[in-house]
Structure formats: structure tokens, C-alpha cells
Amino acid sequence: MARRRQWSSGGVAAAAVLGLLSVLCAGHPAPGGFPLQPRFYEHTCPQMQAIVGAIVARAHAEDPRMAASLLRLHFHDCFVQGCDASVLLDADGSGRFVTEKRSNPNRDSLRGFEVIDEIKAAVEHACPRVVSCADIVAVAARDSVVLTGGPGWEVPLGRRDSLTASLSGSNNLIPAPNDSLPTIIGKFANQGLDVVDLVALSGGHTIGDSRCVSFRQRLYGQNNNGQVDRTLNPAYAAELRGRCPRSDGDQNLFALDPASQFRFDTSTTTTSSP
Ligand SMILES: *[C@@H]1O[C@H](CO)[C@@H](O)[C@H](O)[C@H]1NC(C)=O
């Protein structure tokens, strides 16, 4: 996706706004000075949101996992340098940066790049050199939530795409599955997000899957004792162990919310506590 770069609509600044849920969509000013706003493309690309919506809807119809993947793509973009599409960049051979796609949180798990590619191509066709990839990712995430039954919100627009990426930022800033609560709170605070934001954004796990490798530690030695994490429901833990063995099946997938895997709702199964 190196060609993404020549499509960026100029400017290297990353808008440090996380437009993931409505509570967060106040629209922080971009470092360049002017605030993000929902009508940013009203005159320059009025079809932008319709194009994104149509392609996300088709991608979701073809692959119901895609909604969760696009939501996560936005999150993993925003936590590194702000919501600047840095997550999309491939190394360009100049050696200036290493792609974030190779980071621990992203490697073998981040998805949806080809959907963003398709949207970007369609938007470029309609309105050349106007719409940033970062805005496309933000709108695609919102549309993914709406498509799966979640709330909608107005997405402030006008982000600028980054010309660089940060592998170390991706490795160190994005919460890890086994981070402690204080660490996670700290990582959100780094982004200007408080614990209410943390809880709201964690709700995004109402859709999507987790890989075995992400929670194996809880099944086989959370406290270095070789025992299953005792805060897990034993029956559920046994079920998870069945398809998440001690040392194989890293990529095996498990619904995060097994009762309604593809519904963005407020119910969760009560399997994670005794
Ligand atoms: C979290 O998992 C990583 C990768 O498996 C491991 O290196 C690290 O020690 C774990 N951290 C904690 C706090 O258990």
C-alpha cells in the first residue's frame, strides 16, 4: 500500500482525535490549526460518506468479521501518532520507517486493508486528491458499528495522512491483551483518554474475535503456576482450552461475545467471571 502516500492530501500532521465512539467525537483541533468538522468535504467531495458506506456495507455482507476488523484498524491507527493512517503505510525503501503492519499487535491479525484500498480508489475516482485515508478509516469504523446494530455518530473530518509510521509506537502504545489495568489506564491516558473512554471503547469487543495466542496465558499459567486463571469460569476455560492448546493453534479464533458475535449490542455472556 505504498501508493497510499502519494494520495495523501498533503500535510504531515496527525489529527490526534479518536473518533471511535460518539463520546470521543468532539473534534480536537488538528495540530495544523483548524478543527476537524463533519462537513469538511461538503463542497469538495460530497459523495465521500456515501462511497465509504456502500463499500463497507458490501464488505460486511461478504464477510461479517470485517466490521470488527475495520473498527480495530481505526483504533490501532489512532493509538500511534494519532488518527493519521500511519497504520496503512508500507515501507517505501527509503529506510525512514518500518511499517506498523509488522508490530506485535498488528502482525497476522490486523485486517481490512483491501477494503480501505477499494474505498480510497473509489473516492479518488470521484474526487481526486481531496479525501484523506485517515478520514476514510474513521468513517469506515463508524459505519461498521452502525451496520452491526450499534450507535451512529457524526465523524469530525479533515484529518491529514502521515508520511511516516512508527513500529515502536505500535508495539508500545497499543494496549496488549495481557496488560494490567493500571498499564491500560496509562496507555489510554497517553492518548488523552480517561477511564470512561476506556470502558466505552472496550465495549467495541462486543463484535469480533480473539486469537488463541492473545489469551493463552490465562489458560495455562497466568500467575506462573501452570494453572488456569481462577477468575475464568471453569466450564468456559475448559471449552477454550479445547481449541487453544498450550503450544499450538495461535491463530485459532474465538468470538469475543459468543452469544452475539456479529451484533454490536450491550449484552455480554457472563462467562468471564465465576
Ligand atoms: C504478556 O505476553 C507477552 C507475550 O506473550 C509476554 O512476553 C509478557 O511477559 C506478558 N506480560 C505479562 C505481564 O504477563
The ligand as a MOL file (V3000), in Angstrom:
LIG
                    3D

  0  0  0     0  0            999 V3000
M  V30 BEGIN CTAB
M  V30 COUNTS 14 14 0 0 0
M  V30 BEGIN ATOM
M  V30 1 C 2.3700 -10.6650 28.0270 0
M  V30 2 O 2.5870 -11.5180 26.9190 0
M  V30 3 C 3.8650 -11.3410 26.3120 0
M  V30 4 C 3.8750 -12.1570 25.0370 0
M  V30 5 O 3.4890 -13.4830 25.2710 0
M  V30 6 C 4.9450 -11.7580 27.3010 0
M  V30 7 O 6.2260 -11.5840 26.7210 0
M  V30 8 C 4.8150 -10.8790 28.5430 0
M  V30 9 O 5.7170 -11.3090 29.5180 0
M  V30 10 C 3.4140 -10.9500 29.1160 0
M  V30 11 N 3.2730 -9.9310 30.1650 0
M  V30 12 C 2.8070 -10.2170 31.3740 0
M  V30 13 C 2.6480 -9.0500 32.3080 0
M  V30 14 O 2.4660 -11.3310 31.7080 0
M  V30 END ATOM
M  V30 BEGIN BOND
M  V30 1 1 1 2
M  V30 2 1 1 10
M  V30 3 1 2 3
M  V30 4 1 3 4
M  V30 5 1 3 6
M  V30 6 1 4 5
M  V30 7 1 6 7
M  V30 8 1 6 8
M  V30 9 1 8 9
M  V30 10 1 8 10
M  V30 11 1 10 11
M  V30 12 1 11 12
M  V30 13 1 12 13
M  V30 14 2 12 14
M  V30 END BOND
M  V30 END CTAB
M  END
